[in-house]
C-alpha cells in the first residue's frame, strides 16, 4: 500500500495517528501549515474545492486520499 498523499503533503508528520488527532482537534491549524487557505473557510468541501481550484492539490491526490480514507474505514 502506498503512502497517503495528504499525509505526504502535510510534510510527513511522525505518525498517521498523530496527524489524525491534530486534524480532529484543529483542522485549519494543521492545513494552514502547508496550504494557503482563507481564514474564514471552515467547510471541508469548500476547503477541498479551494485547494484544487488554486492548484495547491490535484484532483488525483484528493481522490487518492479519499480512497485511502475509505480503506482505513474513516469515510
Buried (B, 14 or more C-beta within 10 A) or exposed (E): EEEBBBBEBBEEBEEBEEBBEBBEEEBBEBBEEBBEBEEEBEEEEEBBEBBBEEEBBEEEBBEBBBEBBEEEEEE
